[in-house]
């Protein structure tokens, strides 16, 4: 599965990690960062921490993280 990190902060000042299939994934390329293609979203978290420290997994598409 491909994972992305939203460049847009949520109300809690955290950036959300989304799967490519998520309806909440920002549509514009300049509003998201491609993290990679991983078998589990936990791997995406490790890469996302290189960009932002305040992270959260999308409760709709990455609820297993």
N, C-alpha and C positions, 0 to 999 in steps of 0.2 A: 504494500500500500504506500502511496506517496503522501508525505506529510508537509504541511506548510505552517509557518508562524506568522500570525497577523502583526503588522507593524502598528496597528491601531490599538491603543490601550482601552481596556474596558473600564467600567465605573470604579473598579477596585484597583486601578493602576497596574493591571497585569495584562500581559500579552497572551493570547490564546493560541494553542496548537490545534490545528484542524487536519482531518484527513481530506484527501482530494474530493471525496464524494459529499462532503458536508455542505449543507445549504447555507451555513453561516460563514463559510470561507469567503474572504473578500474577493470580489471578481477582478478587480484591477491588479495588474502585475506589480505596480509600484506600492501596493498596500499590503504585500505579503512577501515572505521569504521562503524559498524552496529549501526544505531541510534534507530531503532524500527519500529513498524508497527503502522501507524497512519492514520486516516481518511483524514487528510489534511497536506500538507507539512509545514504549519506554526508551527505545533507541533515539527517537526523535527528540525527546526531552534532553538527552545529553548534548545533542547538537544545538538545540535552541538556547541552552545556557551560555553558549559562546556569544550570543547576540544580546540577550536580555536576562537579568537575574529574576525579575518578577514575572513568573510564568504560571499558566494554569491550562489544563487540558480541557478542551470543549466537552461539556457534559453530554452533548448529543452524539458526537462522533468518536470520541476517544475516552469513553466512560470506563474502559478497562484499565487505564493507566493508574 
